[in-house]
Amino acid sequence: MISGMSIRTLKFDPDKLQYTTIIGTGGIGSGKFFVLNGNHTLGREESRSGHFLEVTDYCKQHIILHYIKILLGPSFRVIPVGKVGDDNTGQTLFREMNETGFVMNRVEIVPHISTLFSFCFYYPDGSGGNLTTDNSASAKVDSGFIEKASAEILNAGSKGIIMAAPEVPLQARKKLLELGKKNGLFCTASFTTGEIINAIDDGMIECIDLIAINIDEASAVAGNQIDKTNPVNIVQSAIQNLQSHNKHIKVSVTAGKNGSWFWDGHQLNSFPSVKAKPVSTAGAGDAFFSGIICGLALGLHFADIQQLASLIAGLSVTSPDTIHKGIDRHSLKKFSETSDLTFSKTIINLLED
């Protein structure tokens, strides 16, 4: 475990945690960032020069669970479920997750296969795309592998949280959510734009207590019959559509610099983004999701959860890496004090020295 972790955690009474364990699945891997020369769209057969960025990239499950473990510390168990290859990248990631304090008995190192890899390309104007391997160890996570974590899910019970994130197959995530729902855990999930409609059609929404999506994913859920220039309309329509499949679902929607919205099951609350000088926005949505889960574990009111998540996401963009290793109670406190936003007394107390 990271030396001095208890000093880095948020300030709270461990005996009052509403949840004490998270069992998650999603991609475990790394990637590279490449900046193209020229803003015109890369042609199918075009060769283009550019350069790599000095960035350490991580995949979704690792990003989300990292902040949770750092901020909630030794009193909160983090159990990732996934696979890495037996290559150098997989061994390095496994070792790093273990050193962070994750319970690693449900992460398998698979021989003769590569660890999940993502290649992100950017144009000088900041737009870009992402290419991800579909034959990696993470792609081998299936329902049978998820079932091996049944004992941990059963032991967590009503004190546990399920987290299902992209970059492993949908059916594996569905199995984790089903097992979580069956055993009384609080089930959370996120999806990419390209897969969220399939997830809805497959009945996954019925097993989800809270879904965390961005405005583009919300737009896909909302459909084509609404004004896509108005983010509030997108959010409201997405919530309505999600409720048609699960009337009790809670919904978080992030929209970058335009802030976020949170539907707690009764009312829609908005909160502005916490202004920062961004170095890279990659991983900010995952950091926000982490903040939501931290707030749930702490038993915070949903308005306070949204503030905490906004603070973590805001600070995350000041690092070039997709995990900001400097985020802890002290850096969050310092960051909050530079903001022109007003945070609740609950959030201020969590950051006290």
C-alpha positions as CSV (number, residue, x, y, z in Angstrom):
1,M,0.0,0.0,0.0
2,I,1.2,3.5,-0.7
3,S,3.1,4.9,2.2
4,G,1.2,7.4,4.2
5,M,-2.1,6.6,2.5
6,S,-4.2,7.4,5.6
7,I,-2.8,10.9,5.6
8,R,-3.9,11.4,2.0
9,T,-7.5,10.3,2.5
10,L,-10.5,12.5,3.0
11,K,-11.4,13.3,6.6
12,F,-14.1,11.0,7.7
13,D,-15.0,8.4,10.4
14,P,-14.4,4.9,8.9
15,D,-17.1,3.5,11.2
16,K,-19.7,5.7,9.5
17,L,-19.1,4.6,5.9
18,Q,-22.3,3.7,4.2
19,Y,-20.4,1.3,1.9
20,T,-17.1,-0.4,2.6
21,T,-16.3,-2.3,-0.6
22,I,-16.3,-1.8,-4.3
23,I,-16.1,-4.6,-6.9
24,G,-15.5,-3.3,-10.3
25,T,-14.8,-4.4,-13.9
26,G,-13.6,-2.6,-17.0
27,G,-10.5,-2.1,-19.0
28,I,-7.1,-2.4,-17.5
29,G,-4.4,-1.2,-19.8
30,S,-2.4,1.8,-21.1
31,G,-1.9,3.8,-24.2
32,K,-0.1,6.5,-26.2
33,F,-1.1,10.0,-27.2
34,F,0.0,11.2,-30.6
35,V,-0.4,14.8,-32.0
36,L,-0.8,15.1,-35.7
37,N,0.7,18.0,-37.7
38,G,-2.2,19.9,-39.4
39,N,-5.8,20.2,-38.5
40,H,-7.3,18.7,-41.6
41,T,-8.9,15.2,-41.2
42,L,-6.5,12.4,-41.7
43,G,-7.3,10.7,-45.0
44,R,-7.7,6.9,-45.4
45,E,-4.4,6.4,-47.3
46,E,-2.6,9.6,-46.0
47,S,0.8,9.6,-44.3
48,R,1.1,12.4,-41.7
49,S,3.9,13.4,-39.4
50,G,3.5,14.2,-35.7
51,H,4.9,13.5,-32.3
52,F,4.1,11.5,-29.2
53,L,3.1,13.3,-26.0
54,E,4.9,12.5,-22.7
55,V,1.8,11.2,-21.1
56,T,1.1,8.2,-18.9
57,D,-2.3,6.7,-20.0
58,Y,-4.5,4.3,-18.1
59,C,-7.8,2.6,-19.0
60,K,-11.1,3.2,-17.3
61,Q,-11.3,0.7,-14.5
62,H,-7.9,1.6,-13.2
63,I,-8.6,5.4,-13.4
64,I,-11.9,5.2,-11.5
65,L,-10.7,2.8,-8.8
66,H,-7.4,4.7,-8.2
67,Y,-9.0,7.9,-6.8
68,I,-11.5,5.9,-4.7
69,K,-8.7,4.0,-3.0
70,I,-6.6,7.0,-2.4
71,L,-9.4,9.2,-1.1
72,L,-11.1,6.5,1.0
73,G,-8.0,4.7,2.2
74,P,-7.4,1.5,4.1
75,S,-10.9,1.3,5.5
76,F,-12.4,0.8,2.0
77,R,-11.8,-2.4,0.0
78,V,-11.3,-2.0,-3.7
79,I,-11.6,-5.2,-5.7
80,P,-10.9,-5.0,-9.5
81,V,-12.1,-7.8,-11.7
82,G,-10.2,-8.1,-15.0
83,K,-7.4,-9.4,-17.0
84,V,-4.0,-8.2,-18.2
85,G,-1.4,-9.8,-20.5
86,D,1.8,-11.3,-19.4
87,D,3.7,-8.5,-21.2
88,N,5.7,-5.8,-19.5
89,T,2.7,-3.4,-19.5
90,G,0.5,-5.9,-17.8
91,Q,3.0,-6.8,-15.2
92,T,3.7,-3.1,-14.5
93,L,0.0,-2.3,-14.2
94,F,-0.6,-5.3,-11.9
95,R,2.2,-4.2,-9.6
96,E,1.1,-0.6,-9.5
97,M,-2.5,-1.5,-8.7
98,N,-1.2,-3.8,-5.9
99,E,1.0,-1.1,-4.5
100,T,-2.0,1.3,-4.5
101,G,-3.8,-1.1,-2.2
102,F,-6.2,-2.9,-4.5
103,V,-7.2,-6.4,-3.6
104,M,-5.7,-8.2,-6.7
105,N,-7.0,-11.8,-6.4
106,R,-9.6,-11.2,-9.2
107,V,-7.1,-9.8,-11.7
108,E,-5.7,-12.5,-13.9
109,I,-2.4,-12.3,-15.8
110,V,-3.1,-14.1,-19.0
111,P,-0.1,-15.8,-20.8
112,H,0.6,-15.2,-24.5
113,I,-1.8,-12.3,-24.9
114,S,-1.3,-8.5,-24.9
115,T,-2.6,-6.0,-22.3
116,L,-5.3,-3.6,-23.5
117,F,-3.8,-0.8,-25.5
118,S,-5.3,2.5,-26.7
119,F,-3.8,4.9,-29.3
120,C,-5.2,8.4,-29.0
121,F,-4.6,10.9,-31.7
122,Y,-5.1,14.6,-31.6
123,Y,-5.1,17.5,-34.1
124,P,-3.5,20.8,-33.1
125,D,-7.0,22.2,-32.5
126,G,-7.6,19.7,-29.7
127,S,-10.0,17.4,-31.5
128,G,-9.1,13.8,-32.2
129,G,-10.0,10.2,-31.8
130,N,-9.1,6.9,-30.1
131,L,-8.2,3.5,-31.4
132,T,-8.4,0.5,-28.9
133,T,-7.3,-3.1,-29.3
134,D,-10.2,-5.6,-29.4
135,N,-8.1,-8.7,-29.0
136,S,-6.5,-7.9,-25.7
137,A,-6.7,-9.6,-22.3
138,S,-9.6,-7.3,-21.3
139,A,-11.6,-8.6,-24.2
140,K,-11.3,-12.1,-22.7
141,V,-13.3,-11.0,-19.6
142,D,-16.5,-13.0,-19.9
143,S,-19.5,-14.0,-17.7
144,G,-17.8,-17.1,-16.4
145,F,-14.8,-15.1,-15.2
146,I,-17.1,-12.5,-13.5
147,E,-18.8,-15.3,-11.7
148,K,-15.5,-16.2,-10.0
149,A,-16.0,-13.0,-7.9
150,S,-19.3,-14.3,-6.5
151,A,-17.8,-14.9,-3.1
152,E,-16.6,-11.3,-2.8
153,I,-20.0,-10.0,-4.1
154,L,-21.9,-12.1,-1.5
155,N,-19.6,-11.0,1.3
156,A,-20.0,-7.3,0.4
157,G,-23.8,-7.5,0.4
158,S,-25.6,-4.3,1.2
159,K,-22.3,-2.6,2.2
160,G,-20.9,-3.0,-1.3
161,I,-20.9,-1.1,-4.6
162,I,-20.7,-2.6,-8.1
163,M,-18.9,-0.6,-10.8
164,A,-19.2,-1.6,-14.4
165,A,-17.1,0.4,-16.9
166,P,-16.3,0.1,-20.6
167,E,-13.4,-1.7,-22.3
168,V,-14.6,-5.2,-21.3
169,P,-17.5,-6.9,-23.1
170,L,-21.0,-5.8,-22.3
171,Q,-22.1,-9.3,-21.3
172,A,-19.4,-9.5,-18.7
173,R,-20.6,-6.2,-17.3
174,K,-24.2,-7.3,-17.4
175,K,-23.3,-10.4,-15.3
176,L,-21.5,-8.3,-12.7
177,L,-24.5,-6.0,-12.4
178,E,-26.9,-8.9,-12.2
179,L,-24.9,-10.5,-9.4
180,G,-24.7,-7.2,-7.6
181,K,-28.4,-6.5,-7.8
182,K,-29.2,-10.1,-6.7
183,N,-27.0,-9.8,-3.6
184,G,-28.1,-6.3,-2.6
185,L,-25.1,-4.2,-3.7
186,F,-25.5,-0.6,-5.0
187,C,-24.9,-1.0,-8.8
188,T,-23.2,1.8,-10.8
189,A,-22.2,1.8,-14.5
190,S,-20.9,3.9,-17.4
191,F,-21.0,3.3,-21.1
192,T,-19.5,4.7,-24.3
193,T,-21.7,6.5,-26.9
194,G,-21.4,3.6,-29.3
195,E,-22.6,0.9,-26.8
196,I,-25.2,2.6,-24.6
197,I,-28.2,1.9,-26.9
198,N,-27.2,-1.8,-27.0
199,A,-26.9,-1.8,-23.2
200,I,-30.4,-0.4,-23.0
201,D,-31.8,-2.9,-25.5
202,D,-30.2,-5.7,-23.6
203,G,-32.0,-4.8,-20.3
204,M,-28.9,-3.7,-18.4
205,I,-30.5,-0.5,-17.2
206,E,-32.9,-2.5,-15.0
207,C,-29.9,-3.6,-12.9
208,I,-28.3,-0.1,-12.5
209,D,-29.0,2.1,-9.5
210,L,-26.8,5.0,-10.8
211,I,-25.5,5.6,-14.3
212,A,-22.7,8.1,-15.0
213,I,-22.5,9.4,-18.6
214,N,-21.3,12.4,-20.5
215,I,-23.4,14.8,-22.6
216,D,-22.6,12.9,-25.8
217,E,-23.7,9.6,-24.3
218,A,-26.8,11.4,-23.0
219,S,-27.5,12.7,-26.5
220,A,-27.5,9.1,-27.8
221,V,-30.0,8.1,-25.1
222,A,-32.2,11.2,-25.7
223,G,-32.7,10.3,-29.4
224,N,-33.0,12.5,-32.4
225,Q,-36.3,14.2,-31.7
226,I,-35.0,16.9,-29.3
227,D,-33.1,20.1,-29.7
228,K,-29.4,19.0,-29.5
229,T,-28.2,22.6,-29.1
230,N,-29.8,22.8,-25.6
231,P,-27.9,20.6,-23.1
232,V,-30.7,20.8,-20.5
233,N,-33.1,19.3,-23.0
234,I,-30.7,16.5,-23.8
235,V,-30.2,15.7,-20.1
236,Q,-34.0,15.8,-19.3
237,S,-34.9,13.7,-22.3
238,A,-32.1,11.1,-21.5
239,I,-33.3,10.9,-17.9
240,Q,-36.9,10.4,-19.1
241,N,-35.8,7.6,-21.5
242,L,-33.7,5.9,-18.8
243,Q,-36.6,6.0,-16.3
244,S,-38.8,4.3,-18.8
245,H,-36.6,1.3,-18.3
246,N,-35.9,1.8,-14.6
247,K,-38.0,4.3,-12.7
248,H,-35.6,4.4,-9.7
249,I,-32.4,5.0,-11.6
250,K,-30.2,7.9,-10.6
251,V,-28.4,9.7,-13.4
252,S,-25.2,11.8,-13.6
253,V,-24.3,13.7,-16.7
254,T,-21.1,15.6,-17.3
255,A,-20.6,18.3,-19.9
256,G,-17.0,19.4,-19.6
257,K,-16.7,23.1,-19.0
258,N,-20.5,23.4,-19.0
259,G,-20.6,21.6,-15.7
260,S,-22.8,18.7,-14.7
261,W,-26.3,17.6,-13.8
262,F,-27.4,15.0,-11.3
263,W,-30.9,13.4,-11.1
264,D,-31.3,12.0,-7.6
265,G,-34.7,10.3,-8.4
266,H,-36.7,13.4,-7.4
267,Q,-35.0,16.5,-8.7
268,L,-32.4,17.6,-11.2
269,N,-29.5,19.6,-9.7
270,S,-26.8,21.4,-11.8
271,F,-23.3,22.4,-10.7
272,P,-20.7,24.4,-12.7
273,S,-17.4,22.9,-13.5
274,V,-14.5,23.9,-11.2
275,K,-12.3,26.2,-13.3
276,A,-8.7,25.1,-13.8
277,K,-6.0,25.6,-16.4
278,P,-6.4,22.3,-18.3
279,V,-3.4,20.3,-19.5
280,S,-5.5,17.4,-20.6
281,T,-9.1,16.5,-20.2
282,A,-8.5,12.8,-20.8
283,G,-9.8,10.8,-17.8
284,A,-11.8,13.7,-16.4
285,G,-15.1,11.9,-16.8
286,D,-13.7,8.8,-15.0
287,A,-12.4,11.1,-12.2
288,F,-15.9,12.5,-11.9
289,F,-17.3,9.0,-11.6
290,S,-14.8,8.2,-8.9
291,G,-16.0,11.2,-7.0
292,I,-19.6,10.0,-7.2
293,I,-18.7,6.7,-5.8
294,C,-16.6,8.2,-3.0
295,G,-19.6,10.4,-2.1
296,L,-21.9,7.3,-2.1
297,A,-19.6,5.4,0.2
298,L,-19.4,8.4,2.6
299,G,-23.2,8.6,2.6
300,L,-23.3,12.2,1.4
301,H,-26.4,14.0,0.1
302,F,-26.5,13.9,-3.7
303,A,-25.8,17.7,-4.0
304,D,-22.6,17.2,-2.0
305,I,-21.7,14.2,-4.0
306,Q,-21.9,16.3,-7.2
307,Q,-19.6,19.0,-5.6
308,L,-17.0,16.4,-4.6
309,A,-17.0,14.8,-8.0
310,S,-16.7,18.2,-9.7
311,L,-13.7,19.1,-7.5
312,I,-11.9,15.8,-8.3
313,A,-12.6,16.1,-12.0
314,G,-11.5,19.7,-12.1
315,L,-8.2,19.0,-10.5
316,S,-7.6,15.9,-12.7
317,V,-7.4,18.0,-15.9
318,T,-4.3,19.8,-14.5
319,S,-2.2,16.7,-15.1
320,P,-1.1,15.5,-18.5
321,D,-1.6,11.9,-17.3
322,T,-5.0,10.2,-17.2
323,I,-4.5,9.5,-13.5
324,H,-3.4,12.6,-11.6
325,K,-1.2,10.9,-9.0
326,G,-1.1,14.1,-6.9
327,I,-4.8,14.1,-6.1
328,D,-5.5,13.6,-2.4
329,R,-7.1,15.5,0.5
330,H,-4.5,18.2,0.7
331,S,-4.3,19.0,-3.1
332,L,-8.1,19.0,-3.3
333,K,-8.3,21.5,-0.3
334,K,-5.8,23.8,-2.0
335,F,-7.6,23.5,-5.3
336,S,-11.0,24.3,-3.7
337,E,-9.5,27.4,-2.1
338,T,-8.4,28.8,-5.4
339,S,-11.9,28.4,-6.9
340,D,-14.5,31.1,-7.1
341,L,-17.2,28.5,-6.3
342,T,-18.8,28.0,-2.9
343,F,-18.6,24.5,-1.5
344,S,-20.8,23.1,1.2
345,K,-19.7,22.7,4.8
346,T,-19.8,19.0,4.3
347,I,-17.2,19.2,1.5
348,I,-15.0,21.6,3.4
349,N,-15.0,19.3,6.4
350,L,-13.9,16.4,4.2
351,L,-10.8,18.4,3.2
352,E,-9.8,19.7,6.6
353,D,-6.2,19.1,7.8
